[in-house]
Amino acid sequence: MKKKAFTLVEVIAAVAILSIVIVAVTSAFISGTKTWRNGEQKLDTMFYAQGISEAFMGANISKITQLCNDEGSSAFVYFNDDYKDFVLYTVSGYTSLTSAGTPPNFIDWFNFGPKIQGKVSNDDFSYIDTNIYSKCKNNNSNRKYGAYIAMQKDSRASTAGTVYYVKVIVWDLMYGYDSPSVREVYIGR
């Protein structure tokens, strides 16, 4: 009586097919996980960029004049989740806002903080965002998020009153350049 069994060729073919299926499933899982993570990072940076922009949009024009020089101002803002551990970086260096008597987060700085003196980049109002990202990353003080805020009086709107152009770019600095969210608004009253 002859026993029925798999031949060596059949076993090798089955292992090869199983290996191809496992590689395909693993690749799909890794790709899906990466896409999910990219979406979460983009959503986080969009949330923070929108929040910073809305602080400017909801402010009185005198508040923006109080924060910005006539020739334009810019700064890097660093923070962790929920705007915690806030640090402001300007031309003169870091302003840690966690010591006694200084604003501890972005909203408090926006409402009570010092004027931004000068610009942190010659690329302030251009679209060379890779240079701005590199400067933001290089000046990071171990915070998860970095935001670039640039404000400039819009000279074209002199007959309609004072109008400011505000540009906000937020990156997840732990994730890299692929995570920016940009908001540009004109504010005037």
Summary of the structure (lengths in Angstrom):
residues: 189
radius of gyration: 25.2
end to end distance: 98.1
largest distance: 104.1
contacts: 531
relative contact order: 0.17
helix: 44%
strand: 22%
